[in-house]
């Protein structure tokens, strides 16, 4: 359950300091707060964060922090996960409208019916889902450990994989397992144009295509390397290639460029002439909103205790299996 955004976010009474980086640093010390940021966040937010990572890394960091306040610069399912792992801590999200198209593609009521129609199936859910879906799951996974999680499940155990059909299809190919897929998807990772990608490869013949497994199969078949956001970052550093076409949300390119400043990173093109390869939800968080949420200790993430308890178990199983 997400609390309603408060008027302070748009109020002129909240004058912003001249140096937001310094002001946020002061608030972190005063609140004993940690700022966790996803790779898809604005570069300024990445630069102020205490920890930058993908879903698995952020979950592990949230589980181990001794901070009193967790400020999650990401989307709401990530902040919910932090709250599930830290029920007695204050968890803040700079903009409550920062949702997730993939999480939204799996409504709890519809998924409950889907699960009931497949009795005896173990439910493995990608972490990009709501707390309600996590509470209906047996094990949570991320893009970086999904294959490893499925490989640890007995071969004769039928499995529902939710909510991302593209990641599920990729896991099936990698493991040889037959999974029952919920037909959800990420609006960003389904926007890449195969035709434009092929043309980009022609224009940059020495560039390697690196892609996230949430991409559609037509895009993945052109990839030289497929992996989670962190895996793509690590690969771009160790590869001998000097140029990469990056088929995931382009926010990761900030860290890629910092880690390998001499290399060139080219965002994979979307179908339309737009910035559709940028996640509109991730980009709702700004440095100004980050400062205001810490200053006012709002908006806060809260969840019903029953949902928190039910959702914690499959996350703990994931962390143990990772």
C-alpha positions in Angstrom: 0.0 0.0 0.0 1.5 3.3 -1.1 0.6 6.5 0.7 -0.8 9.3 -1.3 1.7 11.9 -2.5 1.7 15.0 -0.3 1.3 18.7 -1.4 4.8 19.5 -0.4 6.2 18.0 -3.5 4.7 20.8 -5.6 4.7 23.6 -3.0 6.7 26.8 -3.5 7.2 26.9 0.2 9.9 24.2 -0.2 12.7 26.3 -1.4 15.5 24.2 -2.7 19.1 24.7 -1.6 21.7 25.9 -4.0 23.8 22.7 -3.7 21.5 19.7 -3.7 24.4 17.3 -3.5 25.7 18.9 -0.3 22.2 19.2 1.2 21.4 15.5 0.5 24.8 14.5 2.1 23.8 16.4 5.2 20.4 14.8 5.4 21.9 11.3 5.0 24.1 12.0 8.0 21.2 13.5 10.1 18.8 10.7 9.3 21.3 7.9 9.3 19.9 7.2 5.8 21.2 5.1 2.9 20.3 6.0 -0.7 19.9 3.0 -3.0 19.7 3.7 -6.7 19.0 1.5 -9.7 21.2 1.7 -12.8 18.3 3.2 -14.7 18.1 6.3 -12.6 19.2 9.8 -13.7 23.0 10.1 -13.7 22.9 12.8 -10.9 21.0 10.4 -8.6 23.5 7.6 -9.4 26.3 9.9 -8.4 24.7 10.8 -5.0 23.7 7.2 -4.2 25.5 5.1 -1.6 24.9 2.0 -3.6 24.0 1.5 -7.3 22.9 -1.9 -8.6 20.4 -4.1 -10.3 17.4 -5.8 -8.6 19.5 -8.6 -6.9 22.2 -6.3 -5.7 19.7 -3.7 -4.4 17.8 -6.5 -2.5 20.9 -7.8 -0.9 22.0 -4.3 0.1 18.5 -3.5 1.5 18.7 -6.8 3.5 22.0 -5.9 5.0 21.8 -2.2 5.7 22.0 -0.9 9.3 20.7 2.5 8.3 17.5 3.8 10.0 16.1 5.2 6.7 16.2 3.7 3.3 15.7 6.1 0.4 15.0 4.1 -2.7 15.7 5.8 -6.0 14.0 3.3 -8.2 10.4 2.2 -8.8 7.7 1.2 -6.3 8.2 -2.6 -6.4 11.9 -2.0 -5.4 10.9 0.2 -2.5 8.3 -2.4 -1.5 11.0 -5.1 -1.5 13.1 -2.9 0.8 10.2 -2.5 3.1 9.5 -6.2 3.2 13.1 -6.8 4.1 13.1 -4.0 6.7 9.6 -3.8 8.2 10.6 -1.5 11.0 12.7 0.9 9.0 11.4 4.1 7.3 11.5 3.5 3.5 11.0 6.5 1.2 10.4 6.7 -2.5 11.0 10.1 -4.1 8.0 9.9 -6.5 5.1 7.5 -5.8 4.1 7.6 -9.4 7.3 5.8 -10.3 5.6 2.5 -11.1 6.5 -0.4 -13.5 4.8 -1.5 -16.6 5.9 -5.1 -16.0 4.6 -5.1 -12.5 1.3 -3.5 -13.7 0.9 -6.3 -16.3 0.3 -8.8 -13.6 -2.9 -7.8 -11.6 -3.1 -9.8 -8.3 -6.7 -11.0 -8.8 -6.0 -12.3 -12.3 -2.8 -14.0 -11.2 -4.6 -15.7 -8.3 -7.0 -17.2 -10.9 -4.1 -18.2 -13.1 -2.3 -19.9 -10.2 -5.5 -21.7 -9.1 -5.8 -23.1 -12.7 -2.4 -24.7 -12.4 -2.5 -26.7 -9.1 0.7 -28.4 -8.0 2.9 -25.8 -9.7 5.7 -24.0 -7.9 5.5 -20.2 -8.5 8.7 -18.5 -9.4 8.2 -14.8 -9.8 10.6 -12.2 -11.2 11.3 -9.6 -8.6 9.8 -6.9 -10.9 6.3 -7.6 -9.5 4.1 -6.1 -6.7 4.2 -7.2 -3.1 0.9 -8.9 -3.7 2.4 -11.1 -6.4 5.4 -11.9 -4.2 3.1 -13.0 -1.5 1.5 -15.5 -3.9 4.9 -16.8 -4.9 7.2 -19.6 -3.7 10.5 -18.2 -4.8 11.5 -14.8 -6.2 14.2 -14.4 -8.8 16.0 -11.7 -10.7 17.4 -11.5 -14.2 20.8 -12.3 -12.8 19.9 -15.5 -10.9 16.7 -16.8 -12.7 18.5 -19.5 -14.5 20.4 -20.6 -11.4 17.1 -20.6 -9.4 15.3 -22.8 -11.9 18.2 -25.2 -12.2 18.0 -25.9 -8.4 14.3 -27.0 -8.6 13.7 -30.7 -9.1 13.1 -31.6 -12.8 9.8 -33.2 -12.2 8.3 -30.1 -10.4 6.0 -28.1 -12.7 6.7 -24.3 -12.5 4.7 -21.2 -13.2 7.1 -18.3 -14.1 5.8 -14.8 -13.8 5.4 -12.0 -14.8 7.8 -11.5 -17.7 7.3 -13.8 -20.7 10.5 -12.8 -22.4 12.7 -13.5 -19.4 10.7 -16.8 -18.9 11.3 -17.8 -22.5 15.0 -17.1 -22.2 15.2 -19.2 -19.0 13.4 -22.0 -20.8 16.0 -21.9 -23.5 18.9 -21.9 -21.0 17.6 -24.6 -18.8 15.6 -26.8 -21.1 12.7 -26.6 -18.6 9.1 -26.3 -19.6 7.6 -23.3 -17.8 4.1 -22.1 -17.7 4.5 -18.4 -18.5 2.4 -15.5 -17.4 2.1 -13.2 -20.4 3.5 -9.9 -18.9 6.3 -7.7 -20.4 8.3 -4.6 -19.9 7.3 -1.7 -22.2 11.0 -0.5 -22.5 12.5 -3.9 -23.4 9.8 -4.6 -25.9 10.3 -1.3 -27.7 13.6 -2.1 -29.4 13.5 -2.4 -33.2 15.1 -5.4 -34.7 15.3 -3.8 -38.1 17.0 -0.7 -36.7 19.3 -2.8 -34.6 20.5 -4.7 -37.7 21.1 -1.4 -39.5 23.1 -0.1 -36.5 25.2 -3.3 -36.6 25.9 -2.5 -40.3 26.9 1.1 -39.4 29.1 -0.1 -36.5 30.4 -3.5 -37.7 32.9 -3.8 -34.8 30.4 -3.1 -32.0 29.1 -6.0 -29.9 25.4 -6.2 -29.1 24.8 -6.7 -25.4 21.2 -7.3 -24.3 19.0 -7.8 -21.3 16.9 -11.0 -21.3 13.7 -9.0 -20.9 14.2 -8.1 -24.6 12.1 -10.0 -27.2 13.6 -13.1 -28.9 14.0 -11.2 -32.2 16.4 -8.8 -30.5 18.2 -11.4 -28.4 19.2 -13.5 -31.4 21.5 -10.7 -32.5 23.2 -10.3 -29.1 26.8 -11.3 -28.6 26.1 -11.3 -24.9 22.9 -11.6 -22.8 22.8 -10.8 -19.1 21.3 -8.8 -16.2 22.1 -5.1 -15.9 25.1 -5.7 -13.7 26.3 -8.6 -16.0 26.2 -6.3 -19.0 28.2 -3.6 -17.1 30.8 -6.2 -16.1 31.0 -7.7 -19.6 31.5 -4.3 -21.2 34.5 -3.8 -19.0 36.2 -7.1 -19.6 35.5 -7.5 -23.3 38.2 -6.5 -25.7 35.6 -4.7 -27.9 35.8 -1.0 -28.0 32.2 -0.4 -29.0 28.8 -1.8 -27.7 25.2 -1.5 -28.8 23.3 -1.6 -25.5 19.8 -3.2 -25.6 18.5 -2.2 -22.2 17.4 1.0 -20.5 20.2 3.5 -21.4 20.6 4.7 -17.8 23.2 2.0 -17.4 25.4 3.7 -20.0 26.4 6.3 -17.4 28.1 3.6 -15.3 29.5 1.8 -18.4 31.1 5.0 -19.6 32.5 5.8 -16.1 34.0 2.3 -15.9 35.4 2.3 -19.4 35.8 5.9 -20.6 37.7 5.0 -23.7 34.9 2.7 -25.0 31.9 3.7 -27.0 28.3 2.8 -25.9 25.4 3.1 -28.4 21.8 2.8 -27.1 19.8 0.3 -29.1 17.1 2.1 -31.1 13.4 2.0 -30.3 10.7 1.3 -32.9 9.5 4.9 -33.1 11.4 8.2 -33.2 11.1 8.8 -29.5 12.9 8.2 -26.2 10.8 5.1 -25.7 13.9 3.1 -24.7 14.0 5.3 -21.5 11.8 4.0 -18.7 9.3 6.9 -18.0 8.7 5.6 -14.5 12.4 5.5 -13.5 12.9 9.0 -14.8 10.2 10.4 -12.6 12.7 10.5 -9.7 14.8 13.6 -9.7 17.5 15.0 -7.5 15.0 17.7 -6.3 12.4 15.0 -5.3 15.1 13.0 -3.6 16.0 15.9 -1.4 12.4 16.8 -0.6 11.5 13.3 0.3 14.4 13.1 2.7 13.7 16.6 4.1 10.0 15.8 4.8 10.4 12.0 5.4 7.6 11.5 2.8 6.3 9.7 0.7 6.7 6.6 2.8 6.2 3.0 1.7 3.8 1.0 3.9 2.4 -2.5 3.5 -0.1 -4.6 5.4 1.7 -6.9 7.8 0.2 -10.0 6.3 1.5 -9.2 2.8 4.9 -8.3 4.3 5.2 -11.6 6.0 4.0 -13.7 3.1 6.2 -11.8 0.6 9.3 -12.1 2.8 9.5 -15.9 2.6 10.1 -16.2 -1.2 12.6 -13.3 -1.2 14.5 -15.0 1.6 14.5 -18.3 -0.4 15.9 -16.4 -3.4 18.7 -14.8 -1.3 19.6 -18.2 0.2 19.6 -19.8 -3.3 21.7 -17.0 -4.7 
